[in-house]
């Protein structure tokens, strides 16, 4: 997976920023899905 990032980002700093952004986005999606499942199960 790191190889894919290095294709898009030339320098290491923007490469690391992209990974952290992707991680934050993934966490937000997981939280949203968990909240949606909790809300639906509570109906």
N, C-alpha and C positions, 0 to 999 in steps of 0.2 A: 504493500500500500504506500509506503514511503517513496517508492520509485515513481508512482503516479504523481505525487505531490512535486517531486523534483522536476518532472517534465514541465509542469505549469509555472513553477516559481524558480527563478534562476538563483537568487541569493538565499542563504540559509535563514535569514531573519524573517522574510515574508513567508517562507516555507513553514517555519514554526508557528507564526501567527495564524496561518491557514489551518493547521492541525488543531490549535486551541479553539478557533472559531467553530470548526466542525464538531469538536467534542462538546462545546457548549450547546450548539444546535441539537445534537443528538440527545443530550440530557433534557433539554426543553421538550423535545418530541416525546421522550419516554414519560416525562411528568404529565404531559397533556393527555397521552393515551391512558395512563393510569388513572388520572382524574376522570376522564370520560367513562372508563369502565366502572369506576366507583359510583359515578352519578347514575349510570344506566342501571346498575345492580340495585341501587337504592330506590328506583322508581317502583 
